[in-house]
């Protein structure tokens, strides 16, 4: 008998909040969920474990986990929780880190299964590499206001004097790339992908 994913998370104390209707959807059909991580190092850290374990339980409950490696976002750097800008990595280093991360995650998720819910690893560089700046600005940028982007806590902390170097335009655009990843999953890649996984629960 396949376990109820939501009940499993509740029992383990791993569920912070959930959108209405999610549990019913998970009981009705196989759902795809993804966890994103930037390959800024060749090893994940303990902070990633909760999200990975959630995907492990998801797969054991009959659903499909995807690890989204940020080959594109990793070239920019997430400003969240950072007091200064990350060093920009070259593509060779990012690829090496991606392969190391997959080897680590494979200890928890089944990538080799022939089942429909076999785990996958995807790289957002694959759908971002051919975007010109003008195309991205017209296709993605027009759908979000600067007001909304400025209100983000990660942006505010870098602009209000807490950060030594402020916030570069490169890092400011990070949230646009993250939003486009979500669009790719929801509208293009897997139409039934309705979940993202965070370290605090399912969203």
C-alpha positions in Angstrom: 0.0 0.0 0.0 1.4 3.4 -1.0 1.8 5.8 1.9 0.1 9.2 2.1 2.9 11.7 1.6 1.3 14.5 3.6 0.6 12.2 6.5 4.2 11.0 6.4 5.5 14.5 6.6 3.2 15.4 9.4 4.2 12.4 11.4 7.9 13.3 10.9 7.3 17.0 11.8 8.5 18.1 8.4 5.4 20.0 7.2 5.2 23.8 7.9 2.4 24.8 5.5 0.5 23.4 2.6 -1.7 24.8 -0.2 -5.4 23.8 0.0 -6.1 20.8 -2.3 -2.5 19.5 -2.3 -3.2 16.4 -0.2 -6.2 15.5 -2.4 -4.1 15.9 -5.5 -1.3 13.7 -4.1 -3.8 11.0 -3.4 -5.4 11.2 -6.8 -2.4 11.0 -9.1 1.4 10.9 -9.4 2.8 14.4 -8.9 6.2 15.8 -9.7 8.0 18.0 -7.2 11.4 19.6 -7.5 14.1 20.9 -5.2 16.5 23.6 -6.6 20.1 24.0 -5.6 22.9 26.0 -7.2 26.1 24.1 -7.9 28.3 26.6 -6.1 30.4 23.9 -4.5 31.1 20.2 -5.2 29.3 19.1 -2.1 25.9 19.8 -0.6 25.8 20.8 3.1 23.6 19.7 6.0 21.1 22.5 5.2 20.1 20.6 2.0 19.3 17.4 3.9 15.7 18.2 4.9 14.7 19.0 1.3 16.4 15.9 -0.1 14.7 13.7 2.5 11.3 15.2 1.6 11.9 14.1 -2.0 13.0 10.7 -0.8 9.7 10.3 1.1 7.8 11.7 -1.9 9.4 9.1 -4.2 8.6 6.3 -1.7 5.0 7.4 -1.8 4.8 6.9 -5.6 5.6 10.4 -6.8 8.4 11.8 -9.0 11.3 13.8 -7.6 13.4 16.2 -9.6 16.6 17.8 -8.6 17.0 21.2 -10.3 20.6 22.2 -10.5 21.1 25.9 -11.2 23.8 25.9 -13.9 22.4 29.3 -14.9 21.5 30.7 -11.5 24.8 29.4 -10.2 26.5 31.8 -12.6 24.8 34.7 -10.8 24.5 33.7 -7.1 21.5 33.9 -4.8 21.6 37.0 -2.6 19.5 35.4 0.1 21.3 35.3 3.4 24.5 36.7 1.9 26.2 39.9 3.0 28.3 40.1 -0.2 28.2 38.9 -3.7 29.4 35.4 -4.5 32.4 34.8 -6.8 31.1 33.9 -10.3 32.0 30.4 -11.3 33.0 29.2 -14.8 31.0 26.6 -16.7 33.7 23.9 -16.2 33.5 24.2 -12.4 29.7 24.4 -12.4 29.5 21.1 -14.4 32.0 19.4 -12.1 30.0 20.5 -9.1 26.7 19.3 -10.7 28.1 15.8 -11.3 29.3 15.6 -7.7 25.9 16.7 -6.4 24.2 14.1 -8.4 26.5 11.4 -7.0 25.6 12.6 -3.5 21.8 12.8 -4.1 21.8 9.3 -5.7 22.4 7.9 -2.2 18.9 9.1 -1.3 16.9 9.1 -4.6 16.5 6.4 -7.2 17.7 7.7 -10.5 18.1 4.2 -12.1 14.6 2.9 -11.7 12.5 2.0 -14.7 9.4 3.1 -12.9 7.5 6.2 -14.0 8.5 8.0 -10.8 12.3 7.6 -11.3 14.2 10.6 -10.0 15.7 13.1 -12.6 18.3 15.8 -12.5 17.8 18.8 -14.7 19.9 21.9 -15.2 18.3 25.4 -15.7 21.3 26.3 -17.9 19.7 24.1 -20.6 16.7 26.4 -21.0 18.5 29.7 -20.2 21.6 29.4 -22.4 20.0 30.6 -25.6 18.1 33.5 -24.0 19.4 36.9 -25.2 19.2 39.8 -22.6 16.5 41.5 -24.7 14.5 38.4 -25.1 14.6 37.7 -21.4 13.7 41.3 -20.5 10.7 41.2 -22.9 9.5 37.6 -22.1 10.1 37.5 -18.3 10.9 41.0 -17.0 7.6 42.5 -18.1 5.6 40.2 -15.8 7.0 41.4 -12.5 7.3 44.8 -11.0 10.4 46.4 -9.5 8.3 47.2 -6.4 7.7 43.5 -5.8 11.3 42.6 -6.3 12.5 45.5 -4.0 10.2 44.2 -1.2 12.0 40.9 -0.9 13.8 40.5 2.4 17.0 39.3 0.7 17.1 42.5 -1.4 16.2 44.8 1.5 19.0 43.5 3.7 21.5 44.1 1.0 20.3 47.7 0.4 19.7 49.0 3.9 23.4 49.2 4.9 23.7 45.7 6.4 25.8 44.6 3.4 29.3 45.8 2.7 28.9 46.0 -1.1 25.2 46.6 -1.7 23.5 44.5 -4.4 24.6 44.2 -8.0 22.1 44.2 -10.9 23.3 40.6 -11.6 22.1 39.4 -8.2 19.0 41.5 -8.4 17.9 39.5 -11.4 18.3 36.2 -9.6 14.7 36.1 -8.6 13.6 36.5 -12.2 15.6 33.4 -13.1 14.1 31.5 -10.2 10.6 32.5 -11.3 11.3 31.4 -14.9 12.4 28.0 -13.6 9.0 27.6 -11.9 7.3 28.6 -15.1 9.2 26.0 -17.1 8.1 23.3 -14.7 4.5 24.3 -14.4 3.7 25.4 -18.0 6.2 23.6 -20.2 8.2 20.7 -18.8 5.8 18.8 -16.6 2.2 20.1 -16.7 1.3 18.3 -13.5 4.3 19.6 -11.5 2.5 21.5 -8.8 5.0 21.3 -5.9 8.2 22.9 -5.0 10.1 21.7 -2.0 11.7 24.0 0.6 13.7 23.3 3.8 10.5 24.1 5.7 7.9 22.1 3.9 6.0 21.6 0.7 4.7 24.7 -1.2 
